[in-house]
Every structure is written in C-alpha cells, then in structure tokens.
Amino acid sequence: MIDPVFLRENPELVKRSQEARGESPATVDEAVAADRARRAAITAFEELRAAQNAHGKRVAQAPKDEKAALVSAAKELSEQVKAAQHAVTAAEEAADAALATLENIVIEGVPAGGEDNFVTLRTSGEPPVFDFEPRDHLELGELLAAIDMERGTKVSGSRFYFLTGIGARLEIAIMMLGLDRALAAGFIPLIPPTMVRPEVMRGTGFLGQHSDEVYHLEEDDLYLVGTSEVPLAGYHMDEILDLGKGPKRYAGWSTCYRREAGSYGKDTRGIIRVHQFNKLEMFVYTTPEDAETEHLRLVAMQEQMLQDLGLAYRVIDVAAGDLGSSAARKYDVEAWVPTQGAYRELTSTSNCTTFQARRLDIRYRPPVEGGGAGKTQHVATLNGTLATTRWIVALLETHQRADGSVLVPEVLRPYLGGLEILEPVA
C-alpha cells in the first residue's frame, strides 16, 4: 500500500496517478477521509484513556465519603473507553480497506493509458527473413518430438502440455543459462514453495483486480503462485534487513500456475498461454533511492540473454493502466515471433517501490551521518523474469530451417551436450 503520510500531504499527485491508470480519483478522497476518521478515532480514544487514568488517581486519593460517586463515574468512563476502542478498530479497518483500493503511485514519465498505450524504448536485432514458409513453434515442436499438446490435454485438459525429449532438455538449458547468469551477477538461488498463505498473496498485490487468475485451494486456504515473485517477496516478511553491503538479490526457480481467466480463445495453439510453466525470477530488496538504478540493471540482464540467444526484440515502457497494482513502472522485453508477425512478451521487470514492503512490513535501517543507523524505513522491491518456458516459442521459430531442424544458439550448446542442430524425429 502507499504511505498514508504521503497520501495526506500529496492527494493531488495520488489522484493523477490513479487517473493515469484509468482508475477513479474519487478513491483518493475516500481514502483521505477514512484516514482522517481513523486519526480522529485514535485521538478521541487517547483523550478518554488519559481522562480515565487521571480519574483513577482521583478515586485512589479521594476521602471515603466521595468514593462511591467517583467509582460510579469511573464505570461510566470505562464504558466510554471501551466504545472508543471499538470505534478505533472499526475506523482502522475502514481506513485499511480504503487504502487498499489505491494502487502504487506511478513513476514520473510512465505513459498514461491502457495496454495499447506503451512506448517503445528501443529495438534490437532484425526479425528473421525466410526463403521458405516458416512453421510455427507447435509444428516444429511436434516434428522434433519436443512438445506434446495432445497428451497434455488428455491428462490435464486444455492449455496443458508435455515437454518431451529435446523439448524438456531445451527448457532446462534455457533455465540453467539464466541461473548461471544470475549467479555471476551475485544473485542467491532459491527454490521456493509454490503455495502461499493469503497474506503473502495479498501483500504482493495479486488478490486485487486479477484475483480470478489465481488458483485457490479452499480447504487449505493456500494459493498456487503465478510467479516466484510472490514467495520471494514473502521470504523477508516482518523482518528488518541489513542493506549495508548492498541490495539483497535472489533468483527463484519455480513452477508457476495461472488460470488464464478472461483469455478464452486467445493463444489456444501451442505453449504461449498455458496454465503451468517454469520460470526463473529475479527478486531484489534495495533502498528506495537505488530502486530505479536496480531496475535498469535487471532489464540489461534480460536484454543480454535475448541478444545471446539470437532473438530480435523490443523493450517497451508499459502504460500505467497495464502495470498491475503493485508496480510503479514496468518494462517488458518482447521477442519477435515470426509466424505471428508480432513481438510477444518474453520478460517483464517491475519496480514496486515500497508498495509491497509496506503490506509485508519489510524494513531496513538507513545509515545516519556520524555513524550508526537511523529509524527503520520500508525497502523497495523489484522483480524480473530471466528465463521461462515461453522462450522456447521464439527460439524454435527464429532459428528454424527449411527441413524442420532448428539451429541451437551457441550459448545453449554447452547445456545440451554440445548439440548444434535439433533434428526432426522420423
């Protein structure tokens, strides 16, 4: 959630952010009013509590003949204090609910609007040109005995699949390449749980507008994660971190699950939009001052991966209305998919500033002049994809040859036993 003090002091700025996202600015006025009511309730309670304490001292010191009346007044005060305490609880719940409707404040320069209002920051590489009719990734995957959608559907239903033979090896190779890059950059590898408690899912912002995309296990009250960003954000929940030696960087390798609600009829062919996939996710805890620099660092790592895999891509600055509630800015890196004649998202990386950390209560102690540490402040969190199953789509289509074979990018060959060409299986 956003800082209530910031909201109090900058309501117009928060309104502009909400409007850029396509949300109603009225939610800001409601949150300000709820916060004001909460503070007023706390003040009233504290005043009554102080009066009760002072009255208690009078009762203790009063002559015997005055005590009966004072005790009667004390009982009345006690009831008033209890009522005021209940009022505080109700006001705090109302304020929390109102604040929860406000999404993270977008960073200056983020384009306003929805999904189609992104800004292209740069492109890299030339989309491949073939002297034959290119096959799509599923046809190639079937020729290579790498993807089996038919049996995936038979076993689990639509949007499920098997990666078989070289397909399974190719995914592991991509993930291992990403992991090695992450290790070289100082990230600590983690294999996190893929089921989390509601407070962790809520704290990362995934139980808002897109909650219908999340799988919920009702009997256990646990959620299946759509990205390891969620458990990695919860990893340091309710902790005070030592950032004196720099950011804490983690790389989470996990299976991810998405219901894909609302995507009926979209990308039904192949493995572009599926219910289950693997992903290597970078996650960073840092100071708010260093968050934007760290954001650019994550994008640079993603771009280097795509360049080394020989993929043409573009980097876009995602518009405010397409950010998700927790992100203050998000960059997507989209690779060219030849048979679709379009760029498709392979990676995204978001700067969530202190929004998630406030909900999850993750703080650090900034150094103060003269030595020592100051009052705790909330950290900034960032996340970004470094490898995922979907990359197979762009790899197969980009590096295909007329006979249905696929050239293996040089950086992947060590992870495939030196294999240079993926050959069709007779």
Buried (B, 14 or more C-beta within 10 A) or exposed (E): BBBBEEBBEBBEBBBBBBBBBBBEBEBBEBBBEBBEBBBEBBEBBEEBBEEBEEBBEEBEEBEEEEBEEBEEEBEEBBEBBEEBBEBBEEBBEBBBEBBBBBBBBBBEEBBBBEEEBBEEEEBBBEBBEEEEEBBBBBBBBBBBBBBBBEEBBEEEEEBBBBBBBBBEBBBBBBBBBBBEBBEEBEBEEBEBBBBBBEBBBBBBBBBEEBBEBBBBEEEEEBBBBBBBBBBBBBBBBEBBBEBEEEBBBBBBBBBBBBBBEEEEEEBEEBBBBBBBBBBBBBBBBBBBEBBBEBBEBBBEBBBEBBBBBBBBBBBBBBBBBBBBBBBBBBBBBBBBBBBBEEBBBBBBBBBBBBBBBBBBBBBBBBEEEEEEEEEBBBBBBBBBBBBBBBBBBBBBBBBBEEEBBBBBBEBBEEBBEEBEEBBEEE
